[in-house]
């Protein structure tokens, strides 16, 4: 089938609303993945006993993996691994004085590889150098500017500003690189600029701020000045729908990584919040989740996911390798059809349509998007 016939067929789907699933098979689409089909489990970071009820993870410019633990490992709460997952060192003994920790949650890294740690019990944020030596402490319990109440998440941006998810105060606070207060955003509620139990935060290459607004079951997006931009998602089990999104991180090309905790999966969204891929389900085996928390990506695009209840940090295959959309061809022969495998993100969308989770109009819009973006190749 040539280009004109292919475009006419696609136009027919949109104009006459032929059910999409039938249209795919009538037109003879064969999906030809240009990369791997799904995010596959690769390995767990650290040997047994070096990760204990972890909460968050981050990767520095040297490729080292930093993990905050709920239980002390070798009498320290923060563990550092090399890029292959081998244990290197630990720091942060139990206590309440500078350099000590009681219940570390979020961990972040700035451009100088300084390590920023949030402690939900002491309500302090501490800054350490790349070796774990204490530099500075700021915060304290309260609801005034610069104070915290059970803070959970932390991130940095290109200016090395420190952004903290002040969970108990239902807000996010922005500080300069020395911990001086700049701005607060949020406040309890369900309106666009409100938050209800924000648990984590991340930034992209434009310093936009993405907030896991957990009990509102959505992601809030703010610009680099802390001005509200938009809301991504709602409660549900479909793509870009969430059920207590607990952790959020940034992948390659500003992809948004979300720990969709009570859906027991990780979702990958593009920079505008459109769903690309989901992986995971409930369980204790490798690749399955029980209590998702923080997550991030390394420089190769591998996704590192924290599962507190399963007490592990797991690495999944490269985001770049998995997310590049498959091309689609028309008039592929039967032999090609037998050799190709439909990627999970397409298969899941088909199933959601069949199950009535998304409408026919939504599926038609998806086809139009694929054509517009050149993901469907007509030849």
C-alpha positions as CSV (number, residue, x, y, z in Angstrom):
1,X,0.0,0.0,0.0
2,X,1.5,3.4,-1.0
3,X,1.5,6.7,1.0
4,X,-1.7,8.0,-0.4
5,X,-3.6,4.9,0.3
6,X,-2.2,4.7,3.8
7,X,-3.1,8.3,4.6
8,X,-6.6,7.7,3.3
9,X,-6.9,4.6,5.5
10,X,-5.8,6.6,8.6
11,X,-8.2,9.4,7.6
12,X,-11.0,6.9,7.5
13,X,-10.3,5.8,11.0
14,X,-10.6,9.3,12.3
15,X,-13.6,10.3,10.1
16,X,-15.8,7.2,10.4
17,X,-14.6,6.2,13.8
18,X,-13.9,2.6,12.9
19,X,-12.9,0.8,16.2
20,X,-9.2,1.2,16.4
21,X,-8.3,-2.4,17.3
22,X,-10.2,-3.7,14.3
23,X,-8.6,-1.0,12.1
24,X,-5.1,-2.0,13.2
25,X,-5.6,-5.5,12.1
26,X,-7.6,-4.7,9.0
27,X,-4.9,-2.4,7.7
28,X,-2.3,-5.0,8.5
29,X,-0.1,-2.9,10.7
30,X,3.0,-4.7,11.8
31,X,4.9,-3.1,14.7
32,X,8.6,-3.0,14.1
33,X,10.4,-2.1,17.4
34,X,13.5,0.0,16.7
35,X,14.8,-0.8,20.2
36,X,14.0,-3.2,23.0
37,X,10.3,-3.7,23.7
38,X,10.0,-3.1,27.4
39,X,11.9,-1.9,30.5
40,X,13.4,-5.1,31.7
41,X,14.8,-5.8,35.2
42,X,18.6,-5.9,35.1
43,X,19.9,-6.2,38.6
44,X,19.6,-5.0,42.2
45,X,22.1,-2.5,43.5
46,X,24.4,-3.6,46.3
47,X,24.9,-6.9,48.0
48,X,22.6,-8.1,50.7
49,X,22.7,-6.0,53.8
50,X,24.0,-2.9,52.1
51,X,20.5,-1.6,51.3
52,X,18.1,-1.6,54.2
53,X,14.5,-0.3,53.8
54,X,15.7,2.4,51.3
55,X,13.7,5.6,50.6
56,X,15.5,7.4,47.8
57,X,18.4,7.3,45.4
58,X,20.3,9.7,43.2
59,X,23.3,9.4,40.8
60,X,26.1,11.9,40.8
61,X,28.3,13.1,37.9
62,X,30.8,10.3,38.5
63,X,28.1,7.7,38.1
64,X,28.0,6.9,41.8
65,X,24.7,5.7,43.2
66,X,23.7,7.3,46.5
67,X,21.0,5.6,48.6
68,X,19.2,6.8,51.7
69,X,18.2,3.9,54.0
70,X,15.5,3.7,56.7
71,X,17.7,1.3,58.7
72,X,21.4,2.0,59.3
73,X,23.9,0.0,57.2
74,X,27.2,-0.5,59.0
75,X,25.9,2.1,61.5
76,X,25.3,4.7,58.7
77,X,22.2,5.7,56.9
78,X,23.6,6.8,53.5
79,X,25.3,4.3,51.3
80,X,27.3,4.9,48.1
81,X,27.8,2.4,45.3
82,X,29.8,2.6,42.1
83,X,28.0,2.6,38.7
84,X,28.0,-1.2,38.7
85,X,26.3,-1.4,42.1
86,X,29.4,-2.3,44.2
87,X,29.5,-0.9,47.7
88,X,32.0,2.0,48.2
89,X,31.3,3.8,51.4
90,X,28.7,5.0,53.9
91,X,28.1,8.0,56.1
92,X,25.6,9.6,58.4
93,X,25.4,7.8,61.8
94,X,22.4,7.9,64.0
95,X,21.9,11.1,66.0
96,X,20.6,14.6,66.0
97,X,23.7,16.7,65.7
98,X,25.4,18.0,62.5
99,X,26.3,15.1,60.2
100,X,24.0,12.7,62.1
101,X,20.7,11.3,60.9
102,X,17.5,9.8,62.4
103,X,15.2,9.1,59.5
104,X,16.6,10.2,56.2
105,X,14.2,10.3,53.3
106,X,15.0,12.3,50.2
107,X,18.5,12.5,48.8
108,X,19.8,14.9,46.1
109,X,23.1,15.8,44.3
110,X,24.1,19.2,43.0
111,X,26.6,20.1,40.2
112,X,29.5,19.9,42.6
113,X,28.4,16.4,43.7
114,X,27.4,17.7,47.1
115,X,24.9,15.4,48.7
116,X,21.7,16.9,50.1
117,X,19.8,14.8,52.6
118,X,16.3,15.4,54.1
119,X,15.5,14.0,57.5
120,X,11.8,13.6,58.2
121,X,12.2,13.2,62.0
122,X,14.7,16.0,62.8
123,X,13.0,18.2,60.1
124,X,16.5,19.3,58.9
125,X,18.2,19.4,55.6
126,X,21.9,18.7,55.6
127,X,24.5,19.3,53.0
128,X,27.5,17.0,52.7
129,X,30.5,17.0,50.4
130,X,30.9,14.1,47.9
131,X,32.7,12.1,50.5
132,X,30.0,12.5,53.1
133,X,31.7,15.2,55.2
134,X,29.1,17.6,56.8
135,X,29.0,21.1,55.4
136,X,25.8,22.7,56.6
137,X,22.4,22.1,58.2
138,X,19.3,24.2,57.8
139,X,15.6,24.0,58.6
140,X,14.0,22.8,61.8
141,X,10.4,22.0,62.8
142,X,7.7,24.5,62.1
143,X,5.5,26.1,59.4
144,X,7.4,29.4,58.9
145,X,9.5,30.1,55.8
146,X,12.5,27.8,55.9
147,X,11.0,25.4,58.4
148,X,9.7,21.9,57.8
149,X,7.3,19.3,59.0
150,X,8.1,15.7,58.0
151,X,9.8,16.7,54.7
152,X,10.3,13.8,52.3
153,X,11.8,14.7,48.9
154,X,14.6,16.9,47.7
155,X,16.0,17.9,44.3
156,X,18.5,20.4,42.9
157,X,18.4,22.4,39.6
158,X,21.0,23.8,37.2
159,X,21.6,26.7,39.6
160,X,22.2,24.4,42.5
161,X,19.0,25.6,44.2
162,X,17.7,23.1,46.7
163,X,14.0,22.3,46.3
164,X,12.3,20.4,49.2
165,X,9.0,18.6,49.4
166,X,7.8,19.9,52.8
167,X,5.2,17.1,53.1
168,X,3.6,17.8,56.4
169,X,3.1,21.5,55.5
170,X,1.7,20.5,52.1
171,X,4.1,22.7,50.2
172,X,7.4,22.8,48.4
173,X,10.1,25.3,49.4
174,X,12.9,26.6,47.2
175,X,16.3,27.6,48.7
176,X,19.6,28.8,47.2
177,X,22.6,26.6,47.2
178,X,23.5,27.6,50.8
179,X,20.1,26.8,52.1
180,X,18.7,30.4,52.2
181,X,15.0,30.6,51.7
182,X,13.7,31.9,48.4
183,X,10.1,30.9,47.9
184,X,7.3,28.6,49.0
185,X,4.6,27.1,46.7
186,X,1.5,25.1,47.5
187,X,-0.7,24.9,50.6
188,X,-3.3,22.3,51.6
189,X,-6.1,21.7,49.2
190,X,-7.0,20.2,45.8
191,X,-7.0,23.3,43.6
192,X,-4.5,23.7,40.9
193,X,-2.0,25.6,43.1
194,X,-2.7,23.5,46.2
195,X,-1.1,20.3,47.4
196,X,-2.1,17.4,49.6
197,X,0.9,15.4,50.9
198,X,3.6,16.2,48.4
199,X,6.2,13.5,48.8
200,X,8.8,14.2,46.1
201,X,10.1,16.7,43.7
202,X,12.4,16.8,40.6
203,X,13.6,19.3,38.0
204,X,14.3,19.2,34.3
205,X,16.9,20.8,32.1
206,X,14.8,24.0,32.0
207,X,14.6,24.0,35.8
208,X,10.9,23.4,35.7
209,X,9.7,21.8,39.0
210,X,7.7,18.6,39.0
211,X,6.0,17.6,42.2
212,X,4.5,14.3,43.2
213,X,1.3,15.5,44.8
214,X,0.5,12.1,46.4
215,X,-2.9,12.4,48.0
216,X,-4.2,14.5,45.1
217,X,-3.0,11.6,42.8
218,X,-1.3,13.9,40.3
219,X,1.9,15.7,39.2
220,X,2.1,19.5,39.6
221,X,4.3,21.4,37.3
222,X,5.9,24.8,38.0
223,X,8.3,26.9,36.0
224,X,11.8,27.8,37.1
225,X,10.5,30.8,39.1
226,X,8.0,28.7,40.9
227,X,5.0,29.8,38.9
228,X,2.3,27.3,38.4
229,X,2.1,25.8,34.9
230,X,-0.2,22.8,34.8
231,X,-1.4,19.6,36.4
232,X,-0.6,16.1,35.0
233,X,-2.9,13.2,35.6
234,X,-5.7,12.2,38.0
235,X,-6.6,9.2,40.1
236,X,-6.8,6.0,38.1
237,X,-5.0,3.1,36.6
238,X,-4.5,4.2,33.0
239,X,-1.6,6.0,31.4
240,X,-0.7,9.2,33.2
241,X,-3.2,8.3,35.9
242,X,-1.9,7.7,39.4
243,X,-2.8,6.2,42.7
244,X,-0.5,7.8,45.3
245,X,2.5,8.8,43.2
246,X,5.2,8.7,45.8
247,X,8.4,9.3,44.0
248,X,9.4,11.4,40.9
249,X,12.6,11.7,39.0
250,X,13.9,12.9,35.6
251,X,15.3,10.7,32.9
252,X,17.1,11.3,29.6
253,X,15.5,14.0,27.3
254,X,13.6,15.3,30.3
255,X,11.4,12.3,30.6
256,X,9.4,12.2,33.8
257,X,9.7,9.1,36.0
258,X,7.0,8.4,38.5
259,X,6.7,5.8,41.3
260,X,3.0,5.1,41.0
261,X,3.0,3.4,44.4
262,X,-0.5,1.9,44.9
263,X,-0.7,0.9,41.2
264,X,2.6,-1.0,41.9
265,X,4.3,0.3,38.8
266,X,6.6,2.9,37.4
267,X,5.3,5.3,34.7
268,X,7.5,7.1,32.2
269,X,6.1,10.3,30.7
270,X,7.5,12.6,28.1
271,X,8.5,16.2,29.1
272,X,4.9,17.4,28.5
273,X,3.4,14.7,30.7
274,X,2.2,12.3,27.9
275,X,2.4,8.6,28.9
276,X,5.1,6.6,27.2
277,X,5.6,3.4,29.1
278,X,4.7,1.6,32.4
279,X,6.4,-1.3,34.0
280,X,6.1,-3.4,37.1
281,X,3.3,-5.0,39.2
282,X,2.8,-6.1,42.8
283,X,5.1,-8.8,44.2
284,X,8.4,-9.6,45.8
285,X,10.3,-11.1,42.9
286,X,12.9,-9.1,41.0
287,X,11.2,-6.6,38.8
288,X,8.1,-6.5,41.0
289,X,7.2,-3.9,43.7
290,X,5.6,-3.7,47.1
291,X,6.3,-0.1,48.3
292,X,7.7,2.1,45.7
293,X,9.5,5.2,46.8
294,X,12.2,7.3,45.1
295,X,13.7,6.8,41.6
296,X,16.1,8.3,39.2
297,X,18.0,7.6,36.0
298,X,21.8,7.4,35.4
299,X,23.6,8.9,32.5
300,X,23.0,5.9,30.3
301,X,19.3,6.2,30.9
302,X,19.0,3.2,33.2
303,X,16.1,3.6,35.7
304,X,16.9,3.1,39.3
305,X,13.9,2.3,41.4
306,X,13.6,2.2,45.2
307,X,11.3,-0.4,46.8
308,X,11.2,0.1,50.5
309,X,9.2,-2.9,51.5
310,X,11.3,-5.3,49.4
311,X,14.4,-3.5,50.7
312,X,16.1,-3.0,47.4
313,X,17.1,-0.6,44.7
314,X,16.6,-2.2,41.3
315,X,18.0,-1.2,37.9
316,X,15.9,-1.5,34.8
317,X,17.1,-1.2,31.2
318,X,18.0,2.0,29.5
319,X,15.1,4.5,29.2
320,X,16.6,5.7,25.9
321,X,16.7,2.2,24.5
322,X,13.2,1.4,25.7
323,X,11.3,4.6,25.0
324,X,12.3,5.3,21.4
325,X,8.9,4.6,19.8
326,X,8.5,1.7,17.5
327,X,8.0,2.4,13.8
328,X,5.0,0.9,12.0
329,X,4.8,-0.4,8.5
330,X,2.0,-1.3,6.2
331,X,1.8,-4.4,3.9
332,X,4.3,-6.4,5.9
333,X,4.2,-10.0,5.0
334,X,3.2,-12.9,7.2
335,X,6.9,-13.9,7.8
336,X,7.6,-10.4,9.2
337,X,4.5,-10.6,11.4
338,X,5.7,-13.8,13.0
339,X,9.1,-12.3,13.7
340,X,7.9,-9.1,15.4
341,X,6.6,-8.5,18.9
342,X,4.1,-5.8,19.9
343,X,5.7,-3.6,22.5
344,X,4.0,-3.5,25.9
345,X,3.0,0.2,25.7
346,X,1.0,-0.5,22.6
347,X,-0.5,-3.8,23.9
348,X,-1.5,-2.1,27.1
349,X,-3.2,0.7,25.3
350,X,-5.2,-1.7,23.2
351,X,-6.3,-3.6,26.3
352,X,-7.4,-0.4,28.0
353,X,-9.6,0.4,25.0
354,X,-11.0,-3.1,25.0
355,X,-11.7,-2.9,28.7
356,X,-13.4,0.4,28.4
357,X,-10.8,2.3,30.4
358,X,-10.2,4.7,27.6
359,X,-12.6,5.8,24.9
360,X,-12.6,5.2,21.2
361,X,-12.0,9.0,20.7
362,X,-8.9,8.8,22.9
363,X,-7.6,5.9,20.8
364,X,-8.3,7.8,17.6
365,X,-6.4,10.8,19.1
366,X,-3.5,8.4,19.8
367,X,-3.4,7.3,16.2
368,X,-3.5,10.9,15.0
369,X,-0.6,11.7,17.4
370,X,1.5,8.8,16.1
371,X,1.0,9.9,12.5
372,X,1.8,13.5,13.3
373,X,5.0,12.6,15.2
374,X,6.1,10.3,12.4
375,X,6.0,7.2,14.6
376,X,3.8,5.5,12.0
377,X,5.8,5.2,8.8
378,X,3.7,4.7,5.7
379,X,5.4,3.1,2.7
